[in-house]
Amino acid sequence: MDPLHYRSATDLVSNLRDGRLTSMDVTRAFLDRIRQHNVSINAVVTLDEEGALKKARSADNALAKGEPAGPLHGLPLTLKDTWEVAGMACTSGASALKNYIPRRHADVVQRLENAGAIIVGKTNVPVYTSDLQSYNKLFGVTNNPHNRARTPGGSSGGAAAALAAGMTPLEVGSDLAGSIRTPAHFCGIFGHKPSRALVSLRGHIPGPPGTESRPDLAEGGPMARSAKDLELLLKVIAGPGERERNSWQLALAPATLDSLEQFRVGLWLKDPLCPIDDELLDGYQRLGRDLENRGSLVAEARHSLLNLDHILPVYFNLLGSLLSATLKPAQRRQMKWIARLQRWLHLFGPVTAHIGEYGRGVNQPVYRWMAWSEMREKMRAEITSLFDEFDVLLTPITPTTAIRHDHSQPVFKRQITVAGQPRAYMDQFCWIALATLLGLPATSVPVGKTREGLPFNVQVIGAPGMDLTTIRFAELLERAGLAGFRTPEGL
């Protein structure tokens, strides 16, 4: 049996409920694990040991008295340092918020506590979640448990690293530009970006503390070491926010397919605008053959929207428009020049396709945003025909496995190496764009390791609202031995 800190949340909750474990036992085990390994990983940046143990004792007493138990009763966990927990620092990695102590829980946090979870601490992020690596001046750099010289990703990098290192059984990430899917891929754990607006973002930073409006493109979602745990956590955190409770209720479409041979699987593994490493491509193609051998109907997916030339301009435009509110005037002017000089930028190094549209989005008036948003909605309607043919679509997540730490400035001058060739750092946003732009559910599933021992994941995309189907597919891959979390060496 796995050591307690690597047991699934589903098993831990079951054992807590039947009395084979106490919340005090489990909480102490994870606190010990954090003390043992956080020095080298630097994933957990805030810890409330005293408060966690007090709540664990109360959870055990409540169970002994026969009081009702929620689905996460007595389970300790960490949270990405973007979710407001009353009485606990919430910095979003920013020095300006180092003394900010929320007085009110985020909606997600309230749902977790109502389910019986015990929040023991917070995990690291880049400053205001603004990078694909997790580092900041407040708390320093988070390392990948599989290789300390590499990043665990961002912005939910501390969350993914804590899961991979056995410091927490569950995490809640947030995803605007792959911030759940990419850290899951880099660390070899499971992550799920839900369909549009399933999880409330009230109480998430960014935006600024006190923000009530929902940001475009962004979603909150579960992270775990198994697909079953993703489902467990999603059913806790999904649902209306406080102000919407009287107007709608959650009714997720059930997963109706129970075996891999029932699945129709589409593959979209190549696009000339964003090549991926040969080793990843080989791994994904091998997965396709393995699925065929197990009875799945597997075919190359063909659809007008499975083309980064169509997806990236709209995605980058809307992303730039959203993030423009966080930029200073000088940064907006810089983005305007990047847009104007887009056709010549390649003379200074590799450039991500259509990145100039990001600069235009930063500076565009609202009437232009409305036109781009309407284009997005037409594309969202158009993509449904793909899922008449396929139950799930498999794609890459980023072009490579976990990259080496690179904190050089400015960010747009950074490069990554793909199949031996220099590529733009922003290429890491390309393969996540389809699901983000169109509000589709996307599950990041660990399916292999490279010759260097670095994990890699595949992205499983479904039709709008079919979150439980993509998670079910991930669970069936686990059962078949085609996917699953692997403990980092030495941990």
N, C-alpha and C positions, 0 to 999 in steps of 0.2 A: 504493500500500500504506500502511496505517496506520503511524504511527511506532511504534517498538518498544514504548513504554509503553502504547499502546492496542491492541496486538495481542492476540488471544485467548490464553488459557492453553493451549488445545489446540494452537494453531499454535506457540507458544513451545516447548512440550515436544517437539513433533515436530522442530522445528529444532535443539533441543539434542541430541536423540538422533541426528540424521543429520549433525551436525557443522557445520551452517551457522551456528550460534551457539554460543558458549561460555557457561557459567554465569557466568563472570567478566564477560563483556560484558553479560549481562542484569541481573545484580545491580548492576553499576555504573550502568546506565541507570536503574533504579528508585531507587537511592540519590540519583542526580543529580536525578531528578524530585521526590523528596521535599524535597531542599534548595531546589529552585526554587519550589515552590508551597505548602509546608506552613506558611510564615509567615502567609499570608493565609487558609488553610483551617483549620489547626490540627487536622488529623485524626490524625496520627501523634504519639504522646506519649512513646514510648520507642523508641530506635534503637540497634542493635548493629552498627555498620558493620564494625568490625574482625572480629568473629566471623562475620558474614555472608560477607565476602570470603574468609576462611579456609576456610569450608565450601564456597564456590563453587569455590575452587581444588582442593579435595579431590574435589569432584564431577567436575570436568573430568579430573583425573588418573585417577579410577576408570573413566571412560568410555574414556579412551585405552588403558587396560590391558585393556579388554574385559570388565570386571566387570558383573554383572547390574544393570540400571537399572530403578528403580521407575517408576510412572506419572507421578510429578511430579519425576523426577530432575533436580536442579540448578535447580529453579524457585524464585526468591525470592518471598516473600509476607509480608504483615503479618497479625496476629491481633488480634481484639477483646481489650481488656485485662480480660478475665474468665477467660481460659483460662490455666492455670498452665503456664509454660515454665520448666524447670529452669534456674536461673542468671540469669533475667531478671525484673525487677520485675513484679509482678501486683497492681494496686491496686484494681481495680473502681471506680475514680474516687473512692475514699475516703481521706481524710487519715490515718485510723487504720492504713491498710495501705501507706503511702508507702515504708516500708523493708522490706516483705515480699518476700523472694526465695525462691520455691519450690525445693525440692531434687528434686522429682519431676515429670515431665511429666504433664499431664492425658492421659486416654486418647486424646482427639482429637489432641493434639499428637504423641503417640507414633505414631499412625497416619500423620500427615503426614510425620514424619521417616523412618518406615519406607518411605514411598513416595518418599523422596528430596527432599522440599521443604526449603527453607532459610528459617527464620523470621527476618526482619530486624528486626522491631519490633512494637510494640503500638499499637492505635488507641483513640481516646477514647470514653468512655461517661458517662452520668449516674451520680451517686453510687449505688453498689450497684445499678445498672441500673434505677433507680426512677422514670424519667421518660420521656416521649416526645421529649425534647430532650437533646442531649449536651453537658453542661457540668458543671464541678465546680471546687472551690477549688484542687485540685492543679494542673490543667492548663488551666483556662479553658474558653472556649466554642469549639465546632466549628461552622464555617460551611458552608452549602450551596454547592457549587461553581457552581450555576446562578444563585444570588443570595445574596450574603454577608449580606443583611439577614434571611435566613430560615434556619431550622434544617434540618439534614439528617435530623432525626428521632432516635429513640432506641428501644431502648438501643444498637443497633448502628449509631449515627449516624456515628462515626468511621470504621467499616468501609465504610459506603456512600459517604461523602464521599471516602475514599481511592481507592475504585474509580472513582468518577465523575471524579476529578481525575487518573487515570492513575498513582497512586502504588503500586499493587499490582495483580497480575492476578487474584487470588483472595482471598477472606476467609471465615472461619467465624464466623457470628453465632449468637445464641441468641434464642429467641422464647417469651415467656410471654404478652404482651399486644400482639402484633404487632411485636415488636422486630427481626425480620428484614424482614417484609413492609412495614411502614410506612416505614423508612428507604429501602428499595429504591424504593418509590413516590415518596417525596419527592425522591430523587436520580436517578430514571430508570434504575436498574440492575435486574438480575434477582436475586431472592432466593427461597429455598425453605424453608418450614417442613415438615419431614418428618412422616410418620405417627408415631404414638406409639412412643417408645422405640427408634427406629432408630439413634440416635446417643447414645453414652455421654456423660453429664454429669459423671462423676467427674473432679474437678480443675477444676470451673467454680465461680467466685465471683460471686454468692452461690449456695449456702450458704457458711458460714464455711470457711476453709482446713481441709482434712482431712476434709470431709464425704464420707461414703461412700453415703448414701441418695440415691435419685433424687427430685427435687421433682416434685410433681404439676403437670400442665399444661405444663411447660416442655420445649422441644426445642432442640437445636443443629442448625444447618443451613448449607448453602453459599450464598455470595453471589458474583456474578460479573457480567461485562458481556455474557454470552451464555448461552443456554439449554444449549448443548452443554457449556460449562464448568461449569454447575451439575451436570450428570450426571457429568462427570469427577470433580469434587470429592466429590459425594455417595457415589460408589462407593469412594472412599478412606476417608472418615470414618465411614461407616455400618458397623454390626456390633456384636458383643457387647463389653462391657467386659472387663477383665482377669479378673474372677471368673466370668464367664459363658462364657468361651471353650470350656470342655469340655462345655457343656450345650446350646448352640444355635449355628447358623451362619446367616448372612444369605442369604436367597433372595428377592430383590425380584422381584415379578411383572413380566415384561417388558412393554414397550409394544408392542402388537400392531397399532396403527393407524398407517398410513404416509402418510396424506394428509388434508387438512382435510375433504374430502368424505366421509370415513368417520366423522367425529365427529358424535355427537349432543350438542348444546350446549344446556344450560339457562341461562336468564338469571334472576337475582334481583337487580334493580337498585334497587328502591324498598321502603321500609318507613316507615310514618308515624312511628315512634319515632326514626328517625335519617335525616332528609333529607340529600341531598348537593347540592353546587353544580350549577347548571344546566349549566355547561360540561362537567363530568365526566359527567353523565347523558347529554348529547348525544353525547359521545365514545364512551361504552359502547354506546349504541343504534346509533351508526354502525358500530361494530365488529360488532355483531350482524348488521346488513344486509350488511356486507362478507363475513362468513362465509357467509351465505345465498347470496350471489352466487358464492361459490367452492364451493358444493355441500354445505356443512354443513347438517345438520338442526338448525335453531335454533327454540326455543320458550321461552315464559315457563314457568319451573319452578314447579310447584305441589306443595307437600308441607306437612304440618302443622307441621314443624319449621322451615320457611322463614318464620319469624315471630319477630321480636325479642322479642315479649312472652313467647314460650316459652323462648327461648335465654338472654336476659340474666339472669333471676333465678338460674338454676343457675350460669351462668358467674361472675357477680359474687360469689355466695355462696362458691363453691369458691376463687376468687381471694382473697377476703378471708381465708378460713381459712388458705390457704397463707402469705400475707404477714403474718399476725398474729404469727408468730414473730419478725419483724424489728421489731415496734413496741414502743415503751415503754408502760408502764401508762397514762400520761396520754393517749397517742395512742389506745389501745384504748378508753378512756373516751369520748374525743371521737367515735370511730366508733360507740359505743353510742348516743350522743345523736343522731347523724346518722340512725341507723336508726329511732329512736323518733320523730323529727321529720320523717320523709321526706315525709309528705303536705303539710307546710307549707313545705318548703324552697323551693318555686317562688316564694314571696313575696319572696325575697331575690335572685332572679335565675334564669336558666335552669338546669335540673337534668337530668342524664342519667337516662333511665328505669330504674327498679329499682336505682338506686345504693344505696338503703337496705339492699339485701340484702348488699352488700359489708360494711357495718357489722355486720350480724347474723353474717356469716361470720367476721369477726374475733373475735367473742366467744362463738361457739357451742361447746357441749360436743361431744365426739367422736361421741356417738351420733347427734346431728343431722347432723354431717358425713357419717356413714355413710349416712344416708337420702338426702341430696343426691347423694352419689357413686353410689348405686344408681340414682337417677333418671337421672343422666348415662349410666350404662351401658345402661339401657333405651333412652334416646334414641340412643345409638351403634348399638344393634341396629336401631332403627327407621329410621335414615337410610339404611340399605343399600337400601331399596326405591326411593329416589330414583335410585340409580345402576343400577338395573335399567332405568330409562328413559333416563338420560343418562350419557355418558362423563365429562363435566366440567360443573361449575357455575361460571358467571362472576358475580362480585359486585364491588362497590366494596371499597376497603381502608380508607380514611378518608373523611370527608365533603368534604375539601378537598385542594388541593395543599399543598406545604410551607408551614407557618404561619410568621409572623414570630417572632423570638426573644421569649420572654416568660418571665422567671424570677421573676415576682412570687409572693409567698407570702401565704396558703396556696394550695396547688395547686388545691383544689376551688373556689376563687373565680375562677380563670382562665376566660376565655371565648374562643371562636373565632367567626368570622363565616361563616355558611353561607347562600348565596343571599340575601345582604344582611341576614340576621337573626342576632341573637346566639344562640349555642348554648353548652352546657356543654363545657368542655375535655375531660371524660371521654367525650364522644360519640365521640372518636377510638378508643375501645376496642370500639365496637359491632359493626362489620362484620367484625372479625377473630375474633369470639367463637365462631362456629359451628365453624370448623375447629379452633380451640384446644380448645374444650370436648370435642369428639367425637374428637379425635386424628386428624383427616383431613389428608392431604397438601395443601398450598396453595402455589402458585407465584405470586409477584408479578412481573408481566410489564409492561415499559414499552410503552405503546400510543399515546402522543400527547404533545403539548405544548399548553398554553393560550395564549391571546392574549398573556399576559404573558411567555411563554417558559419557564414552569415545567412540568417533566415530570409525567406521571401514569401510574399502572399500573392494571392490572386484576388481580383475584385469581382464580386458576384452581384450583378445589377438586375433588378426586377422592375415590373410595371409599377406605376404609382399605387401606393397602399399595400403592396404585396410584400411587406417587410418580413412576415413570418415565413414566406416561401423562400426568400433568399437565405434566411437563417436556417430553415429546415434543410436546404441543400447543403449548407456548411456542415450541419450535424451529420448528414448522411455521408459526406466526404470523410468525416472523422471516423464514423463507424466502419467504413470500408478501408481504413488505413491510408487514405489518400491525403489526409490533412491532419493537423494537430499541433499543439504547442510542444516544443522540445525545450527542456531545461538547459539554460546556458552552461557551458562547461565551467566547472569550478564552483557552481552554486548548488 
